Amino acid sequence: MTDLTVSAPSDVDPRVERSRRVILSAALDVLAEQGYGGLTIEAVAARAGVGKSTVYRHWSGKLGLVEDAIRSLKSAVASPTTGSVRERLTELLQQIARAMDDSAWSNCLPAIIEAAGRDPEVMSIHRRLASERRQYLVDLLAEGAATGEVPAGIDLGLLAECLVGPIILRRLMLYERFDDASVRQLLDQLLGPGAPPPR
């Protein structure tokens, strides 16, 4: 099963949180293998080794389960909080590239995109979560524009898409890795040369 690292709130019973993690992991596995159309509560329960009633204790239905599964997948990428804008951009993009190397990300993302094209509710969830991530990147670029680390007067939303797009394209279309050196090269091409990486 997909390994998920989800921090449990201190007031949540560890057994309950473990049950949620197992079910979310199973949901991602089923989503990757069978797509959104093939994801049922029964299939997830069987993969998780629990009864349907256990799944329904956590979620009222398929849509809520899928939303939390997508959110847990995206939680693999943390927003850097220290360092220069260039350093935080580098760290964030390298995290995204490494996450795309993981089979859960690369297998689930096409299924999520397909589901969003077919189901308006899934589209709403996917767009909301993607917009949250994009906004963090836009805000970081805006900070860089204020400090002079990002060229002034450019469309920051488009720049954010240009930074993430090649990582997704290379992994999903070309089936190739986007390594740390490629991230630095991407930033150099779009923002101008930065400091050389530490040896």
SEMI-429676 format. One line per 2 residues: number of its first residue (from 0); for each residue x, y, z of N, C-alpha, C. Coordinates in nm, 3 decimals. Layout:
N
NUM = X,Y,Z,X,Y,Z,X,Y,Z; ... .
END
This chain:
199
0 = 0.083,-0.120,0.000,0.000,0.000,0.000,0.086,0.124,0.000; 0.025,0.233,-0.046,0.094,0.361,-0.047,0.125,0.403,0.095 .
2 = 0.246,0.451,0.118,0.285,0.497,0.251,0.246,0.643,0.266; 0.163,0.672,0.365,0.120,0.809,0.390,0.170,0.852,0.525 .
4 = 0.222,0.972,0.531,0.263,1.030,0.658,0.165,1.142,0.691; 0.072,1.114,0.780,-0.030,1.211,0.817,-0.024,1.230,0.966 .
6 = 0.005,1.351,1.009,0.017,1.378,1.152,-0.120,1.377,1.218; -0.132,1.306,1.327,-0.258,1.297,1.398,-0.267,1.406,1.502 .
8 = -0.383,1.476,1.511,-0.401,1.572,1.619,-0.387,1.502,1.753; -0.340,1.574,1.855,-0.310,1.513,1.984,-0.432,1.456,2.052 .
10 = -0.554,1.508,2.018,-0.673,1.460,2.087,-0.745,1.349,2.011; -0.683,1.298,1.903,-0.743,1.190,1.826,-0.686,1.057,1.871 .
12 = -0.774,0.961,1.893,-0.732,0.826,1.932,-0.637,0.772,1.824; -0.516,0.729,1.860,-0.420,0.679,1.760,-0.476,0.564,1.676 .
14 = -0.563,0.483,1.736,-0.622,0.371,1.659,-0.715,0.424,1.551; -0.788,0.531,1.583,-0.878,0.591,1.484,-0.797,0.653,1.371 .
16 = -0.690,0.723,1.407,-0.607,0.787,1.305,-0.537,0.682,1.219; -0.493,0.572,1.280,-0.431,0.466,1.201,-0.532,0.408,1.102 .
18 = -0.656,0.390,1.147,-0.761,0.339,1.059,-0.782,0.433,0.941; -0.782,0.564,0.966,-0.798,0.662,0.859,-0.683,0.652,0.759 .
20 = -0.560,0.641,0.810,-0.444,0.633,0.721,-0.450,0.510,0.631; -0.489,0.398,0.690,-0.497,0.274,0.612,-0.603,0.287,0.502 .
22 = -0.716,0.347,0.536,-0.824,0.362,0.439,-0.784,0.461,0.330; -0.721,0.573,0.367,-0.676,0.670,0.267,-0.573,0.608,0.173 .
24 = -0.483,0.531,0.229,-0.383,0.464,0.147,-0.450,0.368,0.049; -0.549,0.294,0.098,-0.622,0.201,0.012,-0.698,0.277,-0.096 .
26 = -0.756,0.390,-0.061,-0.830,0.470,-0.159,-0.738,0.516,-0.272; -0.617,0.560,-0.237,-0.522,0.603,-0.339,-0.480,0.486,-0.427 .
28 = -0.460,0.370,-0.368,-0.424,0.252,-0.447,-0.534,0.217,-0.547; -0.658,0.218,-0.499,-0.771,0.184,-0.587,-0.788,0.291,-0.695 .
30 = -0.773,0.417,-0.657,-0.784,0.526,-0.753,-0.679,0.513,-0.863; -0.556,0.482,-0.824,-0.448,0.467,-0.921,-0.472,0.349,-1.014 .
32 = -0.523,0.241,-0.960,-0.539,0.118,-1.038,-0.666,0.116,-1.122; -0.775,0.171,-1.069,-0.905,0.155,-1.134,-0.970,0.286,-1.177 .
34 = -0.907,0.400,-1.142,-0.966,0.528,-1.176,-1.082,0.562,-1.084; -1.133,0.683,-1.102,-1.240,0.729,-1.014,-1.366,0.646,-1.031 .
36 = -1.395,0.607,-1.154,-1.515,0.528,-1.179,-1.512,0.393,-1.111; -1.393,0.336,-1.096,-1.381,0.205,-1.033,-1.365,0.211,-0.883 .
38 = -1.353,0.333,-0.829,-1.337,0.347,-0.685,-1.473,0.342,-0.618; -1.494,0.240,-0.537,-1.617,0.226,-0.460,-1.579,0.207,-0.313 .
40 = -1.674,0.234,-0.226,-1.650,0.212,-0.084,-1.617,0.066,-0.058; -1.685,-0.023,-0.130,-1.660,-0.166,-0.114,-1.517,-0.202,-0.152 .
42 = -1.470,-0.145,-0.267,-1.335,-0.176,-0.313,-1.230,-0.122,-0.217; -1.252,-0.003,-0.165,-1.158,0.056,-0.070,-1.155,-0.023,0.059 .
44 = -1.272,-0.060,0.108,-1.280,-0.138,0.233,-1.208,-0.271,0.217; -1.227,-0.336,0.104,-1.161,-0.465,0.081,-1.010,-0.448,0.075 .
46 = -0.962,-0.343,0.007,-0.819,-0.320,-0.002,-0.759,-0.286,0.135; -0.835,-0.212,0.215,-0.787,-0.173,0.348,-0.800,-0.284,0.450 .
48 = -0.876,-0.387,0.418,-0.896,-0.497,0.514,-0.990,-0.459,0.627; -1.087,-0.372,0.597,-1.184,-0.331,0.698,-1.324,-0.348,0.641 .
50 = -1.423,-0.338,0.727,-1.561,-0.344,0.682,-1.606,-0.210,0.627; -1.710,-0.212,0.545,-1.763,-0.086,0.490,-1.806,0.008,0.602 .
52 = -1.856,-0.048,0.710,-1.903,0.036,0.820,-1.789,0.118,0.878; -1.667,0.063,0.876,-1.551,0.138,0.926,-1.523,0.258,0.837 .
54 = -1.533,0.240,0.706,-1.513,0.352,0.614,-1.619,0.458,0.638; -1.744,0.416,0.654,-1.853,0.511,0.672,-1.847,0.581,0.808 .
56 = -1.774,0.526,0.901,-1.757,0.598,1.028,-1.670,0.722,1.009; -1.583,0.718,0.909,-1.494,0.831,0.883,-1.549,0.925,0.776 .
58 = -1.616,0.871,0.676,-1.665,0.950,0.564,-1.810,0.911,0.531; -1.888,1.010,0.493,-2.028,0.982,0.462,-2.045,0.921,0.324 .
60 = -1.945,0.936,0.239,-1.956,0.879,0.106,-1.826,0.889,0.028; -1.834,0.852,-0.099,-1.716,0.844,-0.185,-1.649,0.979,-0.205 .
62 = -1.728,1.085,-0.224,-1.670,1.215,-0.256,-1.582,1.267,-0.143; -1.629,1.258,-0.020,-1.550,1.304,0.093,-1.423,1.223,0.110 .
64 = -1.434,1.092,0.086,-1.315,1.006,0.094,-1.213,1.046,-0.012; -1.260,1.071,-0.134,-1.168,1.109,-0.242,-1.102,1.243,-0.211 .
66 = -1.178,1.338,-0.158,-1.120,1.469,-0.125,-1.008,1.454,-0.023; -1.031,1.377,0.082,-0.927,1.359,0.183,-0.808,1.280,0.128 .
68 = -0.836,1.186,0.037,-0.727,1.110,-0.025,-0.639,1.202,-0.109; -0.703,1.291,-0.188,-0.626,1.386,-0.269,-0.547,1.480,-0.179 .
70 = -0.611,1.527,-0.072,-0.543,1.619,0.020,-0.422,1.549,0.084; -0.437,1.423,0.121,-0.326,1.351,0.183,-0.212,1.332,0.084 .
72 = -0.246,1.315,-0.043,-0.144,1.301,-0.146,-0.066,1.430,-0.160; -0.137,1.543,-0.161,-0.071,1.672,-0.175,0.009,1.709,-0.051 .
74 = -0.023,1.650,0.064,0.049,1.685,0.187,0.192,1.637,0.186; 0.227,1.554,0.085,0.366,1.508,0.075,0.462,1.622,0.043 .
76 = 0.408,1.734,-0.007,0.490,1.851,-0.039,0.463,1.958,0.065; 0.565,1.995,0.142,0.550,2.096,0.247,0.597,2.231,0.193 .
78 = 0.536,2.338,0.241,0.573,2.473,0.199,0.695,2.521,0.278; 0.809,2.543,0.213,0.929,2.590,0.285,0.904,2.726,0.350 .
80 = 0.960,2.744,0.468,0.935,2.868,0.544,1.062,2.947,0.574; 1.178,2.892,0.544,1.302,2.963,0.574,1.390,2.971,0.449 .
82 = 1.482,3.067,0.451,1.573,3.085,0.340,1.526,3.197,0.249; 1.610,3.229,0.152,1.574,3.331,0.053,1.461,3.279,-0.035 .
84 = 1.403,3.368,-0.112,1.296,3.327,-0.204,1.350,3.222,-0.302; 1.469,3.246,-0.354,1.529,3.151,-0.449,1.549,3.015,-0.382 .
86 = 1.595,3.014,-0.259,1.616,2.888,-0.188,1.484,2.816,-0.163; 1.382,2.890,-0.126,1.251,2.829,-0.101,1.189,2.777,-0.231 .
88 = 1.205,2.852,-0.339,1.156,2.805,-0.469,1.225,2.675,-0.508; 1.356,2.672,-0.489,1.433,2.552,-0.524,1.385,2.433,-0.442 .
90 = 1.371,2.453,-0.312,1.327,2.343,-0.225,1.187,2.295,-0.262; 1.096,2.389,-0.286,0.959,2.352,-0.319,0.953,2.273,-0.449 .
92 = 1.019,2.322,-0.552,1.016,2.253,-0.682,1.085,2.116,-0.674; 1.191,2.107,-0.595,1.256,1.977,-0.580,1.165,1.879,-0.507 .
94 = 1.090,1.929,-0.409,0.992,1.843,-0.341,0.886,1.794,-0.439; 0.836,1.883,-0.522,0.734,1.845,-0.620,0.790,1.740,-0.715 .
96 = 0.913,1.761,-0.760,0.975,1.665,-0.853,0.991,1.528,-0.787; 1.034,1.528,-0.660,1.049,1.399,-0.591,0.915,1.333,-0.568 .
98 = 0.814,1.413,-0.536,0.680,1.356,-0.517,0.630,1.294,-0.647; 0.659,1.357,-0.760,0.616,1.303,-0.888,0.686,1.172,-0.922 .
100 = 0.804,1.151,-0.861,0.873,1.023,-0.880,0.800,0.910,-0.808; 0.725,0.944,-0.703,0.653,0.845,-0.625,0.537,0.791,-0.707 .
102 = 0.517,0.659,-0.702,0.413,0.599,-0.784,0.274,0.647,-0.747; 0.252,0.681,-0.620,0.120,0.729,-0.579,0.084,0.857,-0.653 .
104 = 0.177,0.952,-0.654,0.152,1.078,-0.725,0.134,1.055,-0.874; 0.230,0.991,-0.937,0.228,0.979,-1.082,0.115,0.891,-1.131 .
106 = 0.071,0.795,-1.051,-0.040,0.708,-1.091,-0.176,0.769,-1.062; -0.185,0.845,-0.953,-0.315,0.902,-0.914,-0.349,1.029,-0.989 .
108 = -0.248,1.109,-1.023,-0.278,1.237,-1.085,-0.358,1.224,-1.214; -0.323,1.133,-1.306,-0.407,1.119,-1.426,-0.550,1.076,-1.393 .
110 = -0.565,0.990,-1.291,-0.699,0.947,-1.253,-0.780,1.062,-1.195; -0.714,1.147,-1.117,-0.782,1.264,-1.059,-0.822,1.361,-1.170 .
112 = -0.733,1.384,-1.265,-0.763,1.476,-1.375,-0.879,1.423,-1.458; -0.878,1.293,-1.485,-0.987,1.232,-1.561,-1.119,1.247,-1.485 .
114 = -1.116,1.219,-1.355,-1.237,1.230,-1.274,-1.289,1.372,-1.273; -1.197,1.469,-1.265,-1.238,1.610,-1.264,-1.306,1.648,-1.395 .
116 = -1.264,1.586,-1.504,-1.327,1.615,-1.632,-1.465,1.555,-1.646; -1.496,1.457,-1.563,-1.625,1.388,-1.573,-1.723,1.428,-1.463 .
118 = -1.671,1.468,-1.348,-1.756,1.493,-1.232,-1.733,1.635,-1.182; -1.834,1.722,-1.190,-1.816,1.862,-1.146,-1.774,1.875,-1.000 .
120 = -1.819,1.782,-0.915,-1.782,1.790,-0.773,-1.635,1.759,-0.753; -1.586,1.659,-0.825,-1.442,1.629,-0.819,-1.363,1.744,-0.879 .
122 = -1.413,1.804,-0.987,-1.348,1.920,-1.047,-1.333,2.032,-0.945; -1.439,2.056,-0.868,-1.436,2.162,-0.766,-1.330,2.134,-0.661 .
124 = -1.323,2.009,-0.616,-1.224,1.971,-0.515,-1.083,1.987,-0.571; -1.061,1.934,-0.691,-0.928,1.936,-0.751,-0.883,2.080,-0.775 .
126 = -0.972,2.163,-0.827,-0.936,2.301,-0.854,-0.906,2.378,-0.725; -0.985,2.351,-0.622,-0.962,2.421,-0.496,-0.827,2.386,-0.437 .
128 = -0.794,2.257,-0.433,-0.667,2.215,-0.374,-0.550,2.260,-0.462; -0.565,2.251,-0.594,-0.459,2.296,-0.683,-0.439,2.448,-0.672 .
130 = -0.549,2.521,-0.657,-0.539,2.666,-0.645,-0.468,2.707,-0.517; -0.490,2.631,-0.409,-0.421,2.661,-0.284,-0.270,2.649,-0.302 .
132 = -0.227,2.543,-0.368,-0.085,2.522,-0.393,-0.029,2.630,-0.486; -0.104,2.660,-0.591,-0.058,2.761,-0.687,-0.046,2.897,-0.619 .
134 = -0.140,2.928,-0.530,-0.137,3.059,-0.466,-0.015,3.074,-0.377; 0.026,2.965,-0.309,0.148,2.973,-0.230,0.266,3.009,-0.318 .
136 = 0.274,2.945,-0.434,0.385,2.972,-0.526,0.378,3.115,-0.579; 0.259,3.162,-0.613,0.243,3.300,-0.662,0.285,3.399,-0.553 .
138 = 0.243,3.373,-0.429,0.281,3.462,-0.319,0.432,3.465,-0.298; 0.495,3.348,-0.313,0.640,3.341,-0.298,0.709,3.419,-0.409 .
140 = 0.657,3.406,-0.529,0.714,3.481,-0.641,0.693,3.632,-0.623; 0.579,3.669,-0.567,0.553,3.811,-0.540,0.653,3.865,-0.438 .
142 = 0.683,3.784,-0.339,0.785,3.824,-0.242,0.920,3.841,-0.311; 0.950,3.751,-0.403,1.075,3.761,-0.478,1.080,3.883,-0.567 .
144 = 0.965,3.922,-0.625,0.961,4.043,-0.706,0.988,4.166,-0.620; 0.939,4.163,-0.495,0.962,4.276,-0.405,1.107,4.286,-0.361 .
146 = 1.176,4.171,-0.352,1.316,4.172,-0.308,1.414,4.180,-0.424; 1.362,4.172,-0.547,1.449,4.177,-0.663,1.499,4.040,-0.707 .
148 = 1.455,3.933,-0.642,1.497,3.798,-0.681,1.417,3.744,-0.799; 1.304,3.807,-0.828,1.219,3.769,-0.941,1.200,3.895,-1.026 .
150 = 1.215,3.885,-1.158,1.200,4.004,-1.243,1.065,4.072,-1.221; 1.066,4.202,-1.215,0.943,4.279,-1.194,0.861,4.287,-1.322 .
152 = 0.731,4.307,-1.306,0.645,4.334,-1.420,0.604,4.213,-1.501; 0.621,4.092,-1.448,0.580,3.973,-1.523,0.457,3.913,-1.458 .
154 = 0.386,3.829,-1.534,0.266,3.763,-1.485,0.309,3.651,-1.389; 0.287,3.671,-1.260,0.336,3.575,-1.161,0.257,3.444,-1.166 .
156 = 0.129,3.451,-1.200,0.052,3.328,-1.213,0.104,3.242,-1.326; 0.132,3.305,-1.439,0.187,3.231,-1.553,0.325,3.178,-1.521 .
158 = 0.406,3.257,-1.451,0.539,3.211,-1.412,0.530,3.090,-1.321; 0.435,3.091,-1.228,0.417,2.977,-1.138,0.385,2.851,-1.219 .
160 = 0.301,2.865,-1.319,0.265,2.750,-1.403,0.385,2.703,-1.485; 0.465,2.799,-1.531,0.584,2.763,-1.609,0.688,2.689,-1.525 .
162 = 0.690,2.715,-1.395,0.785,2.647,-1.308,0.744,2.503,-1.279; 0.615,2.481,-1.262,0.568,2.346,-1.226,0.541,2.261,-1.349 .
164 = 0.498,2.325,-1.458,0.458,2.251,-1.577,0.562,2.153,-1.630; 0.688,2.194,-1.645,0.787,2.100,-1.699,0.808,1.975,-1.614 .
166 = 0.792,1.989,-1.483,0.808,1.874,-1.394,0.699,1.772,-1.421; 0.576,1.820,-1.433,0.463,1.730,-1.457,0.472,1.671,-1.597 .
168 = 0.506,1.755,-1.695,0.515,1.706,-1.833,0.619,1.596,-1.847; 0.737,1.620,-1.789,0.844,1.522,-1.805,0.808,1.388,-1.741 .
170 = 0.741,1.393,-1.626,0.708,1.268,-1.556,0.591,1.195,-1.621; 0.486,1.269,-1.657,0.365,1.203,-1.705,0.365,1.179,-1.856 .
172 = 0.437,1.262,-1.932,0.436,1.248,-2.077,0.560,1.177,-2.129; 0.675,1.204,-2.067,0.800,1.145,-2.114,0.850,1.033,-2.025 .
174 = 0.786,1.015,-1.908,0.825,0.910,-1.812,0.972,0.923,-1.773; 1.012,1.047,-1.749,1.150,1.073,-1.708,1.149,1.151,-1.577 .
176 = 1.258,1.138,-1.501,1.272,1.209,-1.375,1.313,1.354,-1.400; 1.270,1.440,-1.310,1.315,1.579,-1.309,1.397,1.594,-1.183 .
178 = 1.530,1.583,-1.195,1.615,1.576,-1.077,1.647,1.714,-1.022; 1.720,1.717,-0.911,1.752,1.844,-0.845,1.828,1.940,-0.936 .
180 = 1.920,1.886,-1.015,1.996,1.970,-1.106,1.905,2.033,-1.212; 1.805,1.957,-1.257,1.711,2.009,-1.356,1.627,2.122,-1.297 .
182 = 1.593,2.112,-1.169,1.519,2.219,-1.103,1.601,2.347,-1.103; 1.729,2.336,-1.067,1.815,2.455,-1.065,1.830,2.513,-1.206 .
184 = 1.841,2.426,-1.306,1.852,2.473,-1.444,1.724,2.545,-1.486; 1.609,2.492,-1.446,1.481,2.554,-1.478,1.473,2.694,-1.419 .
186 = 1.512,2.707,-1.292,1.509,2.838,-1.228,1.607,2.934,-1.295; 1.723,2.885,-1.332,1.822,2.971,-1.400,1.766,3.024,-1.532 .
188 = 1.695,2.938,-1.605,1.643,2.979,-1.736,1.528,3.078,-1.722; 1.444,3.060,-1.621,1.327,3.145,-1.606,1.353,3.271,-1.525 .
190 = 1.444,3.263,-1.428,1.469,3.377,-1.340,1.606,3.438,-1.355; 1.692,3.373,-1.431,1.829,3.419,-1.441,1.917,3.337,-1.348 .
192 = 2.046,3.333,-1.373,2.137,3.248,-1.293,2.134,3.287,-1.146; 2.133,3.182,-1.062,2.143,3.202,-0.919,2.279,3.160,-0.869 .
194 = 2.294,3.155,-0.740,2.421,3.109,-0.681,2.442,2.963,-0.713; 2.565,2.921,-0.736,2.590,2.779,-0.765,2.555,2.694,-0.644 .
196 = 2.511,2.567,-0.667,2.476,2.480,-0.554,2.599,2.449,-0.471; 2.580,2.427,-0.341,2.694,2.392,-0.255,2.755,2.260,-0.296 .
198 = 2.886,2.249,-0.282,2.954,2.124,-0.319,2.964,2.031,-0.199 .
END
